[in-house]
Amino acid sequence: MKNAFGTNGTVGSGSTASVINWSAASTSFQQGSITFTSGVNAGVTATVGSAVAGTSLTLLYPLESVPATGDGFTVYYGCDHTPGTCQAKFNNLANFRGFPFVPPPQMAV
């Protein structure tokens, strides 16, 4: 099922160990993951912290090696663990296992 939410891409010029430049970047990939399929990072998976649409993906932690322009990867949608995202992005509300309506601890007093 994860593959249904993955998109293939290639590293753009000027990328660093923390920022992957990619013209097809989308905010849908925030809090998702990226797995490199070629180059020095082949097989390495990292967490995408944020994304700028049409520009870049910023990784939560930098890679050990800077990817080269043209290295391949697959990036997967991220989830912010809310019912709205579960329904709108993944159409999977029936399997949502979160607790969005539990009051915060300060409400117990």
Buried (B, 14 or more C-beta within 10 A) or exposed (E): EEEEBBBEBBBBEEBBBBBBBBEBBBEBBBBBBBBBBBBEBEEBEBEBBBBBEEBBBBBEEEBEEBBBEEBBBBBBBBBEEEEEBBEEBBEEEEEBEEEEEEEEEEEEE
